Amino acid sequence: MKNDANDAVSLRDVTKRFGAVRAVDGLSLDIPVGQTVALLGPNGAGKSTTIGLLLGLLAPGSGTVRVFGDSPENAIRSGRLAAMPQEGGLVPRTTVGELVGFVSGTYRSPLPLDEVMATAGLEGLAGRRMERLSGGQAQRVRFALALAGDPDLILLDEPTAALDVRARREFWESMRAFAARGKTILFSTHYLEEADEYADRVVVIDRGRIAADGTSREIKRLVALSTVSVTATGDAASLERLPGVVSAEVRGGRAHLRTRDADATVVALAAAGAVRDLEVVPAALEDAFIALTELTEPVPGPASALTETGVEA
Ligand SMILES: Nc1ncnc2c1ncn2[C@@H]1O[C@H](COP(=O)(O)OP(=O)(O)OP(=O)(O)O)[C@@H](O)[C@H]1O
């Protein structure tokens, strides 16, 4: 039997229903201490429900939920678990320094204030009033409030949903500083690029179940196809027999090979002396995500549409 006290998060066969809807459907997930994990999934996949269960805001219908081997309630009480709200939580007419200082003072062993401000990227903003903060700055203040008690695990439900690209990048720089201190982060996101860039591990969730779990590289390799292009030296039918190749097309004097294993395909092309003007376009996480979440029947509920950078409502 696994000793889940070694993991920051341990979900075992967890199910949560809302009437006829199985929001979380037999989910098992262990997150070791120090990992940054993205929970990626389309609308209604069960991401918020999973986070709600981990915070003890929702009780599982069946299965067990453990945070550092303990109940979510105890993990929060001991200060090891914190969450960051997506909105609200900021008191008007106070300054950043006053609010963060006040919240810090409510903890028994808070993180030193200057460290909180530095990790959240708020240096120079201590005197700024809440009303005058940009969306990105406000989100970093919420992050500072979550950090104040020096938690070991932070749960973030779509932390950058309301931020523009630049604010998102700045937010993730703050998060990196937190992760660099050996802390564990679990965040949900619709943005594939965020999962790709900032998570050590991507857990794709769909209809309350895990559809894939691994590094973004592993997930891409699992289901998405890379494209290898070379100056054509053979016909499509012979190229389709190369290792890894799923389909081949010859047009404009170039062969375009869709492959599950670009390395193997390139090696075979090289062995055949056919690697002139080689170009390899790696698989995108977006392709993998579409493939994974299209494997099963669509769910009734909010429609989801893919944008260039992610999945939006
Ligand atoms: N309190 C509730 N009552 C009834 N149904 C609910 C409730 N909370 C969630 N659901 C349903 O459970 C399913 C999972 O919802 P959840 O909010 O966990 O998904 P999500 O992945 O966070 O989606 P989104 O990305 O849209 O926030 C959905 O079908 C949703 O409609």
The ligand as an SDF file (V2000), in Angstrom:
LIG
                    3D

 31 33  0  0  0  0  0  0  0  0999 V2000
  -22.8170   22.8220   -7.8250 N   0  0  0  0  0  0  0  0  0  0  0  0
  -23.1100   22.1610   -8.9390 C   0  0  0  0  0  0  0  0  0  0  0  0
  -24.3490   21.7140   -9.1860 N   0  0  0  0  0  0  0  0  0  0  0  0
  -24.6400   21.0250  -10.2980 C   0  0  0  0  0  0  0  0  0  0  0  0
  -23.7450   20.6940  -11.2580 N   0  0  0  0  0  0  0  0  0  0  0  0
  -22.4830   21.1010  -11.0710 C   0  0  0  0  0  0  0  0  0  0  0  0
  -22.0940   21.8630   -9.9100 C   0  0  0  0  0  0  0  0  0  0  0  0
  -20.7510   22.1160   -9.9980 N   0  0  0  0  0  0  0  0  0  0  0  0
  -20.3480   21.5670  -11.1620 C   0  0  0  0  0  0  0  0  0  0  0  0
  -21.3600   20.9580  -11.7930 N   0  0  0  0  0  0  0  0  0  0  0  0
  -21.2730   20.2060  -13.0620 C   0  0  0  0  0  0  0  0  0  0  0  0
  -20.2060   19.3020  -12.9510 O   0  0  0  0  0  0  0  0  0  0  0  0
  -19.4540   19.2430  -14.1600 C   0  0  0  0  0  0  0  0  0  0  0  0
  -18.0050   19.6160  -13.8700 C   0  0  0  0  0  0  0  0  0  0  0  0
  -17.9400   21.0000  -13.5530 O   0  0  0  0  0  0  0  0  0  0  0  0
  -16.5820   21.7500  -13.1500 P   0  0  0  0  0  0  0  0  0  0  0  0
  -16.9560   23.1590  -12.7900 O   0  0  0  0  0  0  0  0  0  0  0  0
  -15.8390   20.9650  -12.1570 O   0  0  0  0  0  0  0  0  0  0  0  0
  -15.7810   21.7360  -14.5300 O   0  0  0  0  0  0  0  0  0  0  0  0
  -14.5400   22.5940  -14.9770 P   0  0  0  0  0  0  0  0  0  0  0  0
  -13.6140   21.6510  -15.6570 O   0  0  0  0  0  0  0  0  0  0  0  0
  -14.0000   23.3810  -13.8480 O   0  0  0  0  0  0  0  0  0  0  0  0
  -15.2080   23.5500  -16.0420 O   0  0  0  0  0  0  0  0  0  0  0  0
  -14.8550   25.0630  -16.4350 P   0  0  0  0  0  0  0  0  0  0  0  0
  -13.5780   24.9880  -17.1610 O   0  0  0  0  0  0  0  0  0  0  0  0
  -16.0140   25.4330  -17.3250 O   0  0  0  0  0  0  0  0  0  0  0  0
  -14.7810   25.8620  -15.1680 O   0  0  0  0  0  0  0  0  0  0  0  0
  -20.1590   20.1580  -15.1350 C   0  0  0  0  0  0  0  0  0  0  0  0
  -21.0310   19.3790  -15.9080 O   0  0  0  0  0  0  0  0  0  0  0  0
  -20.9060   21.1120  -14.2330 C   0  0  0  0  0  0  0  0  0  0  0  0
  -22.0550   21.6220  -14.8950 O   0  0  0  0  0  0  0  0  0  0  0  0
  1  2  1  0
  2  3  1  0
  2  7  2  0
  3  4  2  0
  4  5  1  0
  5  6  2  0
  6  7  1  0
  6 10  1  0
  7  8  1  0
  8  9  2  0
  9 10  1  0
 10 11  1  0
 11 12  1  0
 11 30  1  0
 12 13  1  0
 13 14  1  0
 13 28  1  0
 14 15  1  0
 15 16  1  0
 16 17  2  0
 16 18  1  0
 16 19  1  0
 19 20  1  0
 20 21  2  0
 20 22  1  0
 20 23  1  0
 23 24  1  0
 24 25  2  0
 24 26  1  0
 24 27  1  0
 28 29  1  0
 28 30  1  0
 30 31  1  0
M  END
$$$$
